[in-house]
Amino acid sequence: MTERTAAPVSTWTPPPRPEWLARFLEETAAWKHNIVAPLDAAELIATAQRNTGLSDFGDDDWREPFEILIRSINEEAELHFFGRLWTRQEMLLFLENRLRIEECYRQHPEIEDEVIDRPVFVTGLPRSGTSILFELLAQDKQFLAPANWEFVLPCPPPEAATYRNDPRVPRAHELITQMGRVAPAYQAMHEMGAWIPNECGVAFPLSFRSQHLAASFQVPSYVNWLFAADQKPAYAYYRRLLKLLQWKNPRDHWLLKAPEHQSFLPTLFEVFPDARVIVTHRDPVKAQGSVTNLLGTIYHMRSDKAFDAQAFEELLTPEGTAARLEQMIDWLEGGVIPADQITHSHYAALVDSPLEALEALYARIGFPFTEQARSAVENYLAHKPKGKFGAHKYAVAEDDQTRRIFQRYQEYFNVTSEG
């Protein structure tokens, strides 16, 4: 067996930095970065408390992952100066948001009485139709997906009367679109903006148990801790946030989405016992795409450290993906998760006949497919750029061994091959 070299292995070439950032890094190269932009757990906590005049962060289950993350960033991430400044700003924002959320609950304990009624979660493999389905369901006024700005600046809680013109939106938009200005190539990879509905994982940094944080830095120590950790605190604090966001801006049902939910369905149902979960399905040989370019671009925003692409490609092997898919089958067959609250959506059917697929889907999740929803979906599809909705009939490179790895999953959920 060949041993892996300790040096980072990367076949990924970073895009050129924008001129403003390259100049900034040159001008500040001689600065003492760790003194000007300290990343010290205790100091960050004290600064957040001083900035807000508050001291209560709520339950302490966030402290261990926060300290591990900060230590990993300092020891492993090799941030450049702008990366340190940006990271410090974000960590303070997460801490200050948590302090303000707890203060809202202290002043208004009735927020805890808010009922989150039958939230709808969309999950599945990346590139399996989660985004397409999420976009279509979001046309239905029964559902409301959280806007990006609500996750970034949740306090004071949004109010229905001022929701569409809240004065925080411009600042939130600047913070959200920062990634595209630091790495212009990212703008073509991911749509950004204050009003774009965002994934649940974007809110998980409030608990510091977050795959989004793990995807922001090359921090193997934090990643190893995270993937072995209990995710219930992340889901529990997410529920706390959703109650706050709906307190003065009511909605019938939350529409929520994240591919990682598929790996934590027992925890999701423990925290949201009346949830309806829609799992998208697509030929896994096609859906299993490399995230090397995306991750490399994100890491390069904050660091000059060579991207160890091989380490992440190893996480995306067919065997690893199949194991995660079969885990869901085992949960269903063992009664670990409620099969009657899980609905399955096939990418091929959704692309070929979206209205018919949605009508059948609504019947299975127990919500009416109203005339408003049907009309809104028809209008949305009519104005969607040609080709953006997708097509599923094209050649796929595969081999018999790879196809056998996914055989159990495809047969169990009747997922057709696209090759």
DOKEDO-514470 format. One record per residue (C-alpha): residue number from 0; residue in three letters; x, y, z. Coordinates in steps of 0.5 Angstrom, whole numbers, plus 500, padded with zeros to 3 digits. Layout:
// DOKEDO-514470
  seq  type    u    v    w
  NUM   Ala    X    Y    Z
...
END
This chain:
// DOKEDO-514470
  seq  type    u    v    w
    0   Met  500  500  500
    1   Thr  503  507  498
    2   Glu  503  512  503
    3   Arg  500  519  502
    4   Thr  505  524  502
    5   Ala  505  529  508
    6   Ala  505  535  503
    7   Pro  499  538  500
    8   Val  497  535  493
    9   Ser  493  539  489
   10   Thr  491  539  481
   11   Trp  487  545  482
   12   Thr  490  552  480
   13   Pro  487  558  483
   14   Pro  484  564  479
   15   Pro  488  570  479
   16   Arg  486  575  485
   17   Pro  482  581  484
   18   Glu  487  587  483
   19   Trp  484  591  489
   20   Leu  486  585  494
   21   Ala  493  583  491
   22   Arg  495  590  492
   23   Phe  492  590  499
   24   Leu  496  584  501
   25   Glu  502  587  498
   26   Glu  501  593  502
   27   Thr  500  589  509
   28   Ala  505  584  508
   29   Ala  510  587  513
   30   Trp  504  588  518
   31   Lys  504  583  524
   32   His  498  580  522
   33   Asn  496  576  529
   34   Ile  497  582  533
   35   Val  492  587  528
   36   Ala  487  582  527
   37   Pro  487  577  533
   38   Leu  484  570  533
   39   Asp  484  568  540
   40   Ala  477  565  543
   41   Ala  477  568  549
   42   Glu  479  575  546
   43   Leu  473  574  541
   44   Ile  468  572  546
   45   Ala  470  578  550
   46   Thr  470  583  545
   47   Ala  463  581  542
   48   Gln  460  582  549
   49   Arg  463  589  550
   50   Asn  461  590  543
   51   Thr  453  588  545
   52   Gly  453  590  552
   53   Leu  451  583  553
   54   Ser  454  577  556
   55   Asp  449  571  556
   56   Phe  450  566  550
   57   Gly  445  561  552
   58   Asp  447  554  553
   59   Asp  455  552  553
   60   Asp  455  547  547
   61   Trp  457  552  542
   62   Arg  464  553  546
   63   Glu  468  547  545
   64   Pro  467  547  537
   65   Phe  468  554  537
   66   Glu  475  553  541
   67   Ile  477  547  536
   68   Leu  475  552  530
   69   Ile  479  558  532
   70   Arg  485  553  534
   71   Ser  485  549  528
   72   Ile  484  556  524
   73   Asn  491  559  527
   74   Glu  495  552  527
   75   Glu  492  550  520
   76   Ala  489  555  515
   77   Glu  495  559  514
   78   Leu  490  565  513
   79   His  493  571  509
   80   Phe  492  578  512
   81   Phe  485  580  509
   82   Gly  483  572  511
   83   Arg  484  574  518
   84   Leu  480  580  518
   85   Trp  475  577  514
   86   Thr  474  571  519
   87   Arg  475  576  525
   88   Gln  469  580  523
   89   Glu  465  573  521
   90   Met  466  570  528
   91   Leu  464  576  532
   92   Leu  458  577  528
   93   Phe  456  570  530
   94   Leu  458  571  537
   95   Glu  454  578  537
   96   Asn  448  575  533
   97   Arg  448  569  539
   98   Leu  448  574  544
   99   Arg  442  578  541
  100   Ile  438  572  540
  101   Glu  439  570  547
  102   Glu  437  577  550
  103   Cys  431  577  545
  104   Tyr  429  571  549
  105   Arg  430  574  555
  106   Gln  426  580  554
  107   His  420  576  551
  108   Pro  420  569  553
  109   Glu  414  568  549
  110   Ile  418  567  543
  111   Glu  419  560  546
  112   Asp  411  558  545
  113   Glu  412  559  538
  114   Val  410  553  534
  115   Ile  413  551  528
  116   Asp  408  547  524
  117   Arg  410  542  519
  118   Pro  416  545  516
  119   Val  418  542  509
  120   Phe  425  540  508
  121   Val  428  539  502
  122   Thr  435  534  502
  123   Gly  439  530  497
  124   Leu  445  529  494
  125   Pro  448  535  491
  126   Arg  446  536  483
  127   Ser  440  531  484
  128   Gly  435  537  484
  129   Thr  434  540  491
  130   Ser  435  547  488
  131   Ile  430  546  482
  132   Leu  425  543  487
  133   Phe  426  548  492
  134   Glu  425  554  487
  135   Leu  419  551  485
  136   Leu  416  550  492
  137   Ala  418  557  494
  138   Gln  413  559  489
  139   Asp  407  557  493
  140   Lys  405  562  498
  141   Gln  403  557  503
  142   Phe  411  556  504
  143   Leu  416  561  506
  144   Ala  424  560  505
  145   Pro  428  564  510
  146   Ala  432  570  506
  147   Asn  439  570  506
  148   Trp  439  577  510
  149   Glu  435  574  516
  150   Phe  440  569  517
  151   Val  446  574  517
  152   Leu  442  580  521
  153   Pro  437  576  525
  154   Cys  436  581  531
  155   Pro  432  585  532
  156   Pro  427  580  529
  157   Pro  424  582  523
  158   Glu  417  584  522
  159   Ala  411  583  517
  160   Ala  410  590  516
  161   Thr  417  592  514
  162   Tyr  420  585  512
  163   Arg  421  587  505
  164   Asn  424  594  506
  165   Asp  428  592  513
  166   Pro  434  597  513
  167   Arg  438  592  515
  168   Val  438  589  508
  169   Pro  443  593  504
  170   Arg  448  592  510
  171   Ala  447  584  509
  172   His  447  584  502
  173   Glu  454  587  502
  174   Leu  456  582  507
  175   Ile  453  576  503
  176   Thr  456  578  496
  177   Gln  463  579  499
  178   Met  465  573  497
  179   Gly  464  575  489
  180   Arg  468  581  490
  181   Val  474  577  493
  182   Ala  473  571  488
  183   Pro  470  574  482
  184   Ala  470  567  479
  185   Tyr  465  565  485
  186   Gln  459  569  482
  187   Ala  459  564  477
  188   Met  458  558  482
  189   His  453  561  487
  190   Glu  448  566  486
  191   Met  448  571  492
  192   Gly  444  576  495
  193   Ala  440  579  501
  194   Trp  433  576  498
  195   Ile  436  569  496
  196   Pro  433  564  500
  197   Asn  439  560  503
  198   Glu  441  553  506
  199   Cys  440  551  513
  200   Gly  447  550  514
  201   Val  448  557  513
  202   Ala  445  558  520
  203   Phe  449  553  523
  204   Pro  455  557  525
  205   Leu  451  560  531
  206   Ser  452  553  534
  207   Phe  459  553  531
  208   Arg  457  546  529
  209   Ser  457  547  521
  210   Gln  459  544  515
  211   His  459  551  512
  212   Leu  465  553  517
  213   Ala  469  547  515
  214   Ala  468  549  508
  215   Ser  471  556  509
  216   Phe  478  554  511
  217   Gln  483  548  511
  218   Val  482  546  518
  219   Pro  482  538  518
  220   Ser  482  538  526
  221   Tyr  476  541  526
  222   Val  473  537  521
  223   Asn  475  531  524
  224   Trp  472  533  530
  225   Leu  465  536  527
  226   Phe  464  529  523
  227   Ala  464  525  530
  228   Ala  460  530  534
  229   Asp  453  530  536
  230   Gln  449  535  531
  231   Lys  443  536  535
  232   Pro  445  542  538
  233   Ala  446  545  531
  234   Tyr  439  543  530
  235   Ala  436  545  536
  236   Tyr  439  552  536
  237   Tyr  436  553  529
  238   Arg  429  551  531
  239   Arg  431  557  536
  240   Leu  433  562  531
  241   Leu  426  560  526
  242   Lys  422  561  532
  243   Leu  425  568  533
  244   Leu  424  569  525
  245   Gln  417  568  525
  246   Trp  415  571  532
  247   Lys  413  578  528
  248   Asn  413  575  521
  249   Pro  409  569  521
  250   Arg  409  564  516
  251   Asp  404  558  515
  252   His  410  553  514
  253   Trp  417  554  513
  254   Leu  421  551  507
  255   Leu  428  549  508
  256   Lys  433  546  504
  257   Ala  440  543  505
  258   Pro  444  537  502
  259   Glu  447  535  509
  260   His  440  534  512
  261   Gln  440  527  509
  262   Ser  446  525  513
  263   Phe  442  527  520
  264   Leu  435  525  519
  265   Pro  434  522  525
  266   Thr  437  528  529
  267   Leu  432  532  524
  268   Phe  426  528  526
  269   Glu  428  529  534
  270   Val  428  536  533
  271   Phe  423  537  528
  272   Pro  418  531  530
  273   Asp  412  534  525
  274   Ala  417  535  519
  275   Arg  416  533  512
  276   Val  422  531  508
  277   Ile  423  531  501
  278   Val  429  527  499
  279   Thr  431  528  491
  280   His  433  522  487
  281   Arg  438  522  481
  282   Asp  443  517  478
  283   Pro  448  518  483
  284   Val  454  517  478
  285   Lys  451  523  475
  286   Ala  450  527  481
  287   Gln  456  525  484
  288   Gly  460  531  482
  289   Ser  467  534  484
  290   Val  467  540  489
  291   Thr  474  541  488
  292   Asn  473  547  484
  293   Leu  468  550  489
  294   Leu  472  548  495
  295   Gly  479  551  492
  296   Thr  476  557  490
  297   Ile  473  558  497
  298   Tyr  479  557  501
  299   His  483  561  496
  300   Met  479  567  498
  301   Arg  482  567  505
  302   Ser  489  563  504
  303   Asp  495  562  500
  304   Lys  496  555  502
  305   Ala  496  550  497
  306   Phe  489  546  496
  307   Asp  489  539  498
  308   Ala  484  537  493
  309   Gln  486  530  494
  310   Ala  484  530  501
  311   Phe  477  532  499
  312   Glu  476  528  493
  313   Glu  477  522  497
  314   Leu  471  524  501
  315   Leu  467  523  495
  316   Thr  469  516  492
  317   Pro  463  512  490
  318   Glu  464  507  496
  319   Gly  463  513  501
  320   Thr  457  516  497
  321   Ala  453  509  497
  322   Ala  455  508  504
  323   Arg  451  515  506
  324   Leu  445  513  501
  325   Glu  445  506  504
  326   Gln  445  509  511
  327   Met  438  512  509
  328   Ile  435  505  507
  329   Asp  437  502  513
  330   Trp  434  508  517
  331   Leu  427  507  513
  332   Glu  427  499  514
  333   Gly  429  499  521
  334   Gly  424  504  523
  335   Val  429  509  526
  336   Ile  426  515  521
  337   Pro  418  516  520
  338   Ala  417  513  513
  339   Asp  410  516  512
  340   Gln  414  523  513
  341   Ile  419  522  508
  342   Thr  417  523  500
  343   His  421  522  495
  344   Ser  422  526  488
  345   His  425  523  482
  346   Tyr  430  528  478
  347   Ala  428  525  471
  348   Ala  420  526  473
  349   Leu  421  533  475
  350   Val  425  535  469
  351   Asp  420  532  464
  352   Ser  414  534  467
  353   Pro  414  539  473
  354   Leu  407  540  474
  355   Glu  405  533  474
  356   Ala  411  531  479
  357   Leu  409  537  483
  358   Glu  402  535  484
  359   Ala  404  528  486
  360   Leu  409  530  491
  361   Tyr  404  535  494
  362   Ala  399  529  495
  363   Arg  404  525  498
  364   Ile  406  531  503
  365   Gly  399  532  505
  366   Phe  399  540  502
  367   Pro  394  542  497
  368   Phe  397  544  490
  369   Thr  393  550  490
  370   Glu  391  554  484
  371   Gln  396  560  486
  372   Ala  401  555  487
  373   Arg  400  552  480
  374   Ser  399  559  476
  375   Ala  406  561  480
  376   Val  410  555  478
  377   Glu  407  556  471
  378   Asn  409  563  470
  379   Tyr  416  561  474
  380   Leu  418  556  469
  381   Ala  415  560  463
  382   His  420  565  465
  383   Lys  426  561  467
  384   Pro  432  561  462
  385   Lys  432  556  457
  386   Gly  436  550  459
  387   Lys  437  552  466
  388   Phe  432  548  469
  389   Gly  436  542  467
  390   Ala  435  536  462
  391   His  437  529  464
  392   Lys  438  525  458
  393   Tyr  445  525  456
  394   Ala  451  521  456
  395   Val  455  519  463
  396   Ala  462  516  464
  397   Glu  461  510  468
  398   Asp  463  503  469
  399   Asp  460  496  471
  400   Gln  464  496  478
  401   Thr  461  503  480
  402   Arg  454  502  477
  403   Arg  454  495  482
  404   Ile  456  500  488
  405   Phe  450  504  487
  406   Gln  446  498  485
  407   Arg  442  497  492
  408   Tyr  440  505  492
  409   Gln  438  505  485
  410   Glu  434  499  486
  411   Tyr  431  501  492
  412   Phe  428  508  490
  413   Asn  427  506  483
  414   Val  432  511  480
  415   Thr  434  510  473
  416   Ser  441  510  470
  417   Glu  442  516  465
  418   Gly  448  513  462
END
